[in-house]
């Protein structure tokens, strides 16, 4: 019965889209696709031990752990994993991954605490028009790490760049089962002109949107500089990862949907789970990891 209802929902969405060409924004998750959880952010580092020490010292919700034989930093139900790089990881040109970050329930106090602890900031504490406070830390190996006003101190987001943010959001919804955080359905095409940069910091903030995978938000902004976004591989943030109960089935579904496969099925670390790597919008690398 459940499969019949899923098939009926997909059929209804397709019929509505067909009969409503002026509203081509309906996004249906590929049939039979399970919803993933956000699994990890994978970092390249010249000194993984020092990088792990930075994150566990700076964020009190994190701890050092071991995942499938790999040293890792855990924050709630997600991880930071590290690859020891032989040369400094790339921070330019821009890739699809801009930065990642944790929430703060008291930005002013946390900002002062981090300064007193010797944390360097790329951008000091700044207030948006909405009242949200944020700041960008200089993380290990050139990583940009954000803290911002939130109701939680958890790891809450990965901030992305895109040539077409609204189209990228639709891709995450269709192929990965991400949940849209938009307050209202969008009408019209997903490719729209970029707005002019705005203060603070002269950032292009429109069009922008957010989707959620598990407990982590993917916030998608327009790319900020001319020129194509390059692959995330080899950058300080090499890729992100989502987990599935059956990676082989997820990979086959994505392949049939035309998603580019970067790495075929292989063993994840030293554990029993399988993994694979695909390419998402704007050349972002996304690892699929099985749940043991």
Secondary structure, DSSP 4 states (H G I P E B T S, - for coil): -HHHHHHHHHHHHHHHHHH-TT-TT---PPTTPPPPEEEEEEEEES-HHHHHHHHHHH-TTEEEEEETTEEEEEETTEEEEEEE-SSPPB--S-BSEEEEEEEESSHHHHHHHHHHTT--EEEEEEE-TTS-EEEEEE-GGG-EEEEEE-S--SEEEEEEEESSHHHHHHHHHHHH-PEE--SS---S-S--PPPPPBTTTTB---S-EEEEETTEEEEEEE-SSSSPPBPSTTBSEEEEEEEES-HHHHHHHHHHTTPEEEEEEEE-TTSS-EEEEEE-GGG-EEEEEE--
